[in-house]
Amino acid sequence: MSIFHAFYFLSYTATTTGFGEVPYAFTDAQRMWVTFSIYLTIIAWLYAIGKILTLIQDPAFKQALSSHTFDRAVRRMKDPFYIVCGHGDTGSMLVRAMVQRGRHAVVIDYDPDRINDLELADLTLHVPGLLGDASVSRHLKASGLLHPLCRGVVALTDDEEANLKIAITSKLLNPDLPVICRAHTRATEDNMGSFGTDHIINPFDAFGERLGLALRSPGLYLLREWLTSVPGSSLQEPVHPPKGTWILVGFGRFGKAVRRAMVAQGLSTVVIEINPSSAGCDGPCVEGRGTEADTLRLAGIDQAVGLVAGTEQDTNNLSVIMTARDLKPDLFMVARQNHCDNQDLFHAAQPALVMRSSEMIVESILAHLGNPLLARFLELSLGHGDAWANELLSRISGVTDERVPEVWRVHVTAKEAPALHALIREGFPVTLGGLLEAGQARYAFLNCVPLMLCRKGEEVLTPSEDALIEHGDRLLLCGRTRAADYLHHLLRDHRALRYLVTGDNRPDGWIWRMLGMGRPEATAGRDR
């Protein structure tokens, strides 16, 4: 075999062309042309494949492809959903909590790592994620702002201006859509409220109010914690913050909110701030970080009853707690946790109260999104005292086995409670106690505590068991996990509910009704 023949043979075998010389053996000229054609085409398709691979790796192409996939996923949404702007610590926690409650969400975030985390998250429901700036109107519209199944927008980005623009854009393009925003300053809150933002959540003010509530009424504080925590988790133990002089380490937005709450309760405070003049300290103040024993002694830790470590650095807050505990072990400690990754450290430090802004925001949002009646109940409960709260707490703990209860709403309509609605329409008087007794008779563990009854503008907290249920009533109940599902099933089972409430075991089939079988005795049914 000559060198040319060897080159020809290697060319069509190495390039996987692999043909035979048919129907007759080629001449050398034909073999030369075949070799030239092989290399010409091979170079062409290698170049094409290289360009295709480069295009696939191009960020712009990836963004276009993901945007197309996202648009298609939003268009195909069949269930009500919420738009969550921002997938940081708070946003990811909110999305996971919503999915656990069976609610759908759509996420927008400008950070590709956060979108990747969303795609890798182990969620039971698919949550589409868009990489982009949530304050841009076209991104909000692409996320379903004008979709008929969109139920609200939640702005949780790290930028206050972006949250403000999201709220404005949502209210201008879809005025009837509820908007919930996070804000960290009073100026942003006022600006958001000026154009009708439905709910504005400031975690610092919210914690200050909760701490003030714990100082004023520990029972009401514990009731709020039980009803807003994650269902199924362990119930929080009662806390009793002492009254006296408190040391506040850090006088930023958080420290000022806590100080306002303490001043409202008539407590005296001493502030430790590294830069008192710029922080605007207007009371007793000590310059320093608070991590040194000398600074804490100068602030009067020997006479103080409590300490709040509220700087923006978790390391400093932990250091303050450890130093203060060495100086005065019985001091009531309150700590601010800024990052979720440090939860184990704060758990090991064991402060009496921990302020986690992400959890507070998520709890407030879930209260508004999942059950607006709960937010109203908590608001009305502030008008009651500790005795009322402690009695309700004992009733709740008696039916939930020391677990955080599930809170749900029952709307007495033909759509949401058809069996109960039909029973009332037939003229049977159904009391609240009778309904709960029927639920417990059907499911032994379905113990519920009624929290509120709403009827035509009238709101009654902890209604009595003798209260008659009427059409259009809205009931707020709490009980064990999954109790809501069983009660919901009972309110749709006409035969079971009628029998449990009235003693009437009437068959549902029309043939049996025509034959008159199972006809109830009116007197016996009414007496029952």
C-alpha positions in Angstrom: 0.0 0.0 0.0 1.4 3.3 -1.0 1.5 6.4 1.2 -1.4 7.9 -0.7 -3.5 4.7 -0.3 -2.6 4.6 3.4 -3.7 8.2 3.8 -6.9 7.6 1.9 -7.7 4.5 4.0 -7.0 6.3 7.3 -9.1 9.3 6.3 -12.3 7.5 5.7 -11.9 5.2 8.7 -10.6 7.7 11.3 -13.4 10.2 10.4 -15.9 7.3 10.7 -17.0 7.8 7.1 -16.5 4.1 6.7 -17.8 3.4 3.1 -16.8 0.8 0.6 -15.8 1.3 -3.0 -18.9 0.2 -4.8 -20.0 -0.9 -7.3 -16.3 -0.9 -8.6 -12.9 -0.1 -7.2 -12.1 3.7 -7.4 -9.3 5.2 -9.4 -6.7 7.2 -7.7 -8.3 10.4 -9.0 -11.6 9.3 -7.5 -9.9 8.5 -4.2 -8.3 11.9 -4.2 -11.7 13.6 -4.7 -13.2 11.5 -1.9 -10.4 12.4 0.5 -10.9 16.1 -0.3 -14.7 15.9 0.1 -14.2 14.1 3.4 -12.0 16.8 5.0 -14.2 19.5 3.5 -17.4 18.2 5.1 -15.7 17.1 8.3 -14.3 20.6 8.9 -17.7 22.1 8.1 -19.7 20.0 10.6 -17.0 20.3 13.2 -17.2 24.0 12.9 -21.0 23.9 13.1 -20.9 21.7 16.2 -18.4 24.0 17.8 -20.6 27.0 17.1 -23.7 25.2 18.5 -21.8 24.2 21.7 -20.6 27.8 22.1 -24.2 29.1 21.6 -25.5 26.7 24.2 -22.8 27.9 26.7 -23.6 31.5 26.0 -25.2 33.2 29.0 -27.6 35.2 26.8 -28.9 32.0 25.1 -29.3 30.4 28.5 -31.3 33.4 29.8 -33.5 33.4 26.7 -34.1 29.6 27.0 -34.9 29.9 30.8 -37.2 32.9 30.1 -39.1 30.9 27.5 -39.5 28.0 29.9 -40.5 30.3 32.7 -43.2 32.1 30.5 -44.6 28.7 29.5 -44.8 27.6 33.1 -46.6 30.7 34.2 -49.1 30.5 31.3 -49.9 26.9 32.3 -50.6 27.7 35.9 -53.9 26.1 36.9 -54.0 27.0 40.6 -54.0 30.4 42.4 -50.4 31.6 43.0 -48.5 34.5 44.5 -45.5 36.4 43.1 -42.6 36.4 45.5 -40.0 39.1 44.7 -36.7 38.1 46.2 -35.4 34.6 47.2 -33.0 35.3 49.9 -33.3 34.0 53.5 -36.8 35.4 53.9 -38.0 34.7 50.4 -36.8 31.1 50.5 -38.3 30.5 53.9 -41.6 32.0 52.7 -41.7 29.9 49.5 -41.0 26.7 51.4 -43.7 27.5 54.0 -46.2 28.3 51.2 -45.5 25.0 49.4 -45.9 23.1 52.7 -49.4 24.6 52.9 -50.2 23.6 49.4 -49.9 27.2 47.9 -48.3 27.9 44.6 -45.7 30.7 44.1 -43.7 32.3 41.3 -40.2 33.7 42.2 -38.2 36.6 40.7 -34.6 37.3 41.8 -31.6 39.0 40.2 -29.1 36.6 41.7 -28.5 33.5 39.6 -27.2 31.6 42.6 -30.6 32.1 44.3 -32.5 30.9 41.3 -30.2 27.9 41.1 -31.0 27.2 44.8 -34.7 27.4 44.0 -34.3 24.8 41.2 -32.3 22.5 43.4 -34.7 22.9 46.4 -36.6 19.8 47.4 -40.2 21.2 47.1 -43.3 19.2 46.6 -44.8 21.7 44.2 -43.0 23.2 41.1 -42.1 26.9 41.7 -41.0 28.7 38.5 -38.1 31.1 39.0 -37.2 34.1 36.8 -33.7 35.6 36.8 -34.2 39.4 36.6 -34.9 42.6 38.4 -38.3 42.4 40.1 -38.7 46.2 40.0 -38.9 46.1 36.2 -42.5 46.1 35.0 -42.0 43.6 32.2 -40.5 41.0 34.6 -43.6 41.4 36.9 -45.9 41.0 33.9 -44.0 38.0 32.7 -44.3 36.5 36.2 -48.1 36.7 36.0 -49.0 40.1 37.4 -52.0 40.3 35.0 -52.7 36.5 35.2 -56.3 35.9 36.3 -55.1 33.4 38.9 -52.5 35.7 40.5 -53.6 36.4 44.1 -51.0 38.8 45.3 -47.4 40.2 45.2 -44.9 39.9 48.0 -41.9 42.3 47.8 -39.0 40.9 49.9 -35.9 42.1 48.1 -32.8 43.5 49.9 -33.4 47.0 48.3 -36.0 49.2 49.9 -36.2 51.3 46.7 -36.9 48.1 44.7 -39.6 47.1 47.1 -41.2 50.5 46.8 -41.1 50.3 43.0 -42.6 46.8 43.0 -45.5 48.1 45.1 -46.1 51.1 42.9 -45.9 49.0 39.7 -48.3 46.4 41.0 -50.8 48.9 42.2 -50.7 50.8 38.9 -51.0 47.8 36.6 -53.4 45.7 38.8 -55.0 47.9 41.5 -57.1 45.2 42.9 -54.2 42.8 43.6 -53.1 42.7 47.3 -49.5 43.8 47.8 -47.3 42.9 50.8 -44.0 44.7 51.3 -41.1 44.6 53.6 -39.8 47.9 54.9 -37.0 48.8 57.4 -37.6 52.5 57.8 -40.5 54.7 58.8 -40.1 56.9 55.7 -40.4 53.8 53.4 -43.5 52.7 55.3 -45.2 56.0 54.9 -44.4 56.1 51.2 -45.7 52.7 50.6 -48.9 53.4 52.6 -49.5 56.6 50.7 -50.6 54.7 47.5 -52.5 51.9 49.1 -50.0 49.1 49.8 -52.2 46.5 51.6 -49.7 45.3 54.2 -46.3 46.7 55.2 -44.1 44.7 57.5 -41.3 46.3 59.5 -39.6 43.4 61.4 -37.9 45.8 63.8 -41.1 47.6 64.8 -42.9 44.2 64.9 -40.4 42.8 67.4 -40.5 45.9 69.5 -44.3 45.5 69.7 -43.9 41.9 70.6 -41.4 42.6 73.3 -43.6 45.3 74.7 -46.5 42.8 74.6 -44.4 40.3 76.5 -43.6 42.9 79.1 -47.2 44.0 79.4 -49.1 40.7 79.0 -47.0 37.5 78.8 -50.2 35.5 78.2 -51.2 37.4 75.1 -47.6 37.3 73.9 -47.5 33.5 74.3 -50.9 33.2 72.5 -49.6 35.1 69.5 -46.5 32.9 69.4 -48.5 29.7 69.5 -50.9 30.7 66.8 -48.3 32.0 64.4 -45.6 29.4 64.7 -45.1 26.4 62.3 -47.9 23.9 63.0 -46.7 20.7 64.5 -43.6 22.1 66.2 -43.2 22.2 69.9 -45.1 24.8 71.8 -43.0 27.7 73.1 -42.5 28.0 76.8 -43.9 31.1 78.6 -41.5 34.0 79.0 -41.6 36.7 81.6 -39.3 39.6 80.8 -38.5 41.5 84.0 -39.3 45.1 84.6 -36.4 47.5 85.5 -33.4 48.9 83.7 -32.4 47.3 80.4 -29.1 47.7 78.5 -29.5 48.0 74.7 -26.3 47.2 72.7 -26.6 48.9 69.3 -28.9 51.8 68.6 -29.7 51.3 64.9 -33.2 50.7 63.5 -33.7 47.6 65.8 -32.4 49.3 68.9 -34.6 52.3 68.4 -37.7 50.2 67.9 -37.0 48.2 71.1 -36.3 51.4 73.1 -39.7 52.9 71.9 -41.5 49.7 73.1 -39.7 49.8 76.5 -40.3 53.5 77.1 -44.0 52.9 76.3 -44.0 50.4 79.2 -42.3 52.8 81.5 -38.9 51.1 81.6 -35.6 52.8 81.8 -32.8 52.0 79.3 -29.1 52.5 78.9 -27.7 52.4 75.3 -24.3 51.2 74.3 -23.3 52.5 70.9 -20.0 52.7 69.1 -20.9 56.1 67.5 -23.5 57.8 69.8 -23.5 61.1 67.9 -24.4 59.7 64.5 -26.9 57.2 66.0 -28.9 59.9 67.6 -28.8 58.7 71.2 -31.1 61.0 73.2 -30.9 59.3 76.6 -28.3 57.6 78.8 -25.6 56.3 76.5 -22.2 54.7 76.7 -19.7 54.7 73.9 -18.4 51.3 73.0 -19.1 48.0 71.3 -20.6 46.2 74.3 -18.4 43.1 73.8 -16.0 44.3 76.6 -16.7 43.7 80.3 -15.6 47.3 81.1 -18.2 48.8 78.8 -21.0 46.7 80.3 -19.9 47.6 83.8 -19.9 51.3 82.8 -23.5 50.8 81.5 -24.6 49.5 84.9 -24.9 45.8 84.3 -24.9 45.1 88.0 -28.2 46.9 88.4 -29.8 45.9 85.0 -32.5 43.3 84.7 -32.2 42.6 81.0 -29.9 43.1 78.0 -30.7 43.3 74.3 -27.8 42.5 71.9 -29.1 44.1 68.7 -26.2 45.0 66.5 -26.0 44.1 62.8 -23.2 41.6 63.3 -24.1 38.2 64.7 -20.6 37.7 66.0 -20.8 40.8 68.1 -24.2 39.8 69.4 -23.0 36.4 70.5 -19.9 38.0 72.1 -22.1 40.4 74.0 -24.3 37.6 75.4 -21.3 35.5 76.5 -19.5 38.5 78.2 -22.7 39.6 79.9 -23.5 36.1 81.1 -20.1 35.9 82.8 -20.7 39.1 84.6 -24.3 38.5 85.6 -25.7 34.9 84.9 -29.3 35.7 85.8 -29.6 38.5 83.3 -32.6 38.2 80.9 -31.0 38.0 77.4 -32.5 39.1 74.1 -30.5 38.6 70.9 -30.9 39.7 67.3 -30.0 37.0 64.7 -29.2 38.5 61.3 -28.4 35.4 59.3 -30.2 32.0 59.2 -26.9 30.1 58.9 -26.0 31.1 62.5 -29.1 29.5 64.0 -27.1 26.7 65.7 -24.8 29.2 67.4 -27.7 31.2 68.8 -29.4 28.0 69.9 -26.2 27.1 71.8 -26.0 30.5 73.4 -29.5 30.1 74.8 -30.8 33.6 75.0 -34.3 33.9 76.4 -35.6 35.6 73.2 -34.1 35.6 69.7 -35.2 38.1 67.1 -35.1 36.5 63.6 -36.3 39.1 61.1 -36.9 36.4 58.4 -39.1 34.3 60.6 -41.1 37.3 61.8 -41.7 38.5 58.3 -42.7 35.1 57.1 -45.1 34.6 60.0 -46.7 38.0 59.3 -47.1 37.3 55.6 -48.5 33.8 56.1 -51.1 35.3 58.6 -52.3 37.7 55.9 -52.1 35.3 52.9 -53.2 32.1 54.4 -55.8 33.3 57.0 -56.8 36.9 57.2 -59.1 36.1 60.1 -56.1 35.1 62.2 -54.6 38.6 61.8 -57.9 40.1 62.8 -58.2 37.8 65.8 -54.7 38.7 67.0 -55.5 42.4 66.6 -58.7 42.1 68.6 -57.1 39.9 71.3 -55.0 42.9 72.4 -58.1 44.3 74.1 -58.3 41.3 76.5 -56.2 40.6 79.6 -53.9 37.9 80.7 -56.6 35.9 82.4 -58.6 35.5 79.2 -55.4 34.6 77.3 -54.3 32.0 79.9 -57.6 30.3 79.8 -57.5 30.1 76.0 -53.9 28.8 76.2 -54.9 26.0 78.5 -57.8 25.0 76.2 -55.4 25.0 73.2 -52.7 22.9 75.0 -55.4 20.4 76.0 -56.3 19.5 72.5 -53.0 19.8 70.7 -50.7 17.5 72.7 -48.1 20.3 73.4 -47.8 21.0 69.6 -48.3 24.2 67.8 -52.0 24.1 66.6 -53.1 24.4 63.0 -55.4 27.4 62.5 -58.0 27.4 59.7 -61.2 29.1 58.6 -64.7 27.7 57.9 -67.0 29.7 55.7 -70.6 28.5 55.9 -71.6 28.7 52.3 -73.0 26.2 49.8 -69.5 26.0 48.1 -67.2 25.6 51.1 -69.4 23.8 53.5 -72.3 22.3 51.4 -73.4 19.7 54.0 -73.6 22.2 56.9 -75.3 24.8 54.6 -77.9 22.2 53.5 -78.6 21.2 57.1 -79.2 24.8 58.2 -81.4 25.4 55.1 -83.6 22.4 56.0 -84.3 24.1 59.3 -82.2 22.2 61.8 -80.6 24.4 64.4 -76.9 23.7 64.5 -74.9 25.1 67.4 -71.2 25.5 67.4 -70.8 22.9 70.2 -73.0 20.5 68.3 -70.9 20.9 65.2 -67.6 20.3 67.1 -69.2 17.4 68.9 -70.2 15.8 65.6 -66.6 16.2 64.3 -65.2 14.5 67.4 -67.8 11.7 67.1 -66.7 11.0 63.5 -63.0 11.4 64.2 -62.0 10.8 67.8 -58.9 13.1 67.6 -60.7 16.0 65.9 -60.8 18.3 69.0 -61.1 22.0 68.0 -61.0 25.2 69.9 -63.2 28.0 68.4 -61.3 31.3 68.3 -63.7 33.7 66.6 -67.1 33.9 65.0 -67.7 36.6 62.3 -71.3 37.4 61.2 -72.4 40.5 59.2 -69.8 42.8 60.7 -70.0 41.3 64.2 -66.8 39.7 65.5 -67.0 37.5 68.7 -63.9 36.1 70.2 -64.0 32.6 71.7 -67.7 32.1 71.0 -69.7 29.9 73.3 -70.8 26.4 72.3 -74.5 27.5 72.4 -74.0 29.9 69.6 -76.2 29.1 66.6 -74.4 28.8 63.2 -76.1 30.7 60.3 -75.6 31.1 56.6 -72.5 33.2 55.7 -70.8 32.8 59.1 -67.0 32.6 59.2 -65.4 30.6 61.9 -61.8 30.7 63.0 -60.8 27.4 64.6 -57.6 25.8 65.8 -56.7 22.2 66.6 -54.3 19.4 65.8 -52.4 19.1 62.6 -54.6 17.8 59.7 -57.8 18.4 61.8 -58.8 21.0 59.3 -58.7 18.4 56.5 -61.0 16.0 58.4 -63.5 18.7 59.4 -63.5 20.0 55.8 -64.4 16.4 54.7 -67.2 16.2 57.2 -68.7 19.5 56.1 -69.0 18.0 52.6 -70.5 14.7 53.7 -74.2 15.3 53.8 -75.3 11.9 55.2 -72.7 11.7 57.9 -73.2 15.3 59.2 -77.0 15.0 59.1 -76.8 11.8 61.2 -74.3 13.1 63.7 -76.2 16.3 64.3 -79.8 15.3 64.0 -79.9 11.5 64.3 -81.4 11.2 60.8 -79.9 8.3 58.9 -81.6 9.1 55.6 -80.2 7.3 52.5 -78.8 9.5 49.8 -79.9 7.4 46.8 -83.0 8.7 45.0 -84.4 5.1 44.7 -84.4 4.7 48.4 -85.9 8.1 49.0 -88.7 7.2 46.5 -89.4 4.0 48.3 -89.6 6.0 51.6 -86.9 3.9 53.3 -84.9 5.6 56.0 -87.5 8.3 56.5 -86.7 10.0 59.8 -89.0 10.5 62.7 -89.2 14.3 63.0 -89.7 14.3 66.7 -86.8 12.1 67.5 -84.5 13.9 65.1 -85.4 17.3 66.6 -85.0 16.1 70.2 -81.5 14.8 69.4 
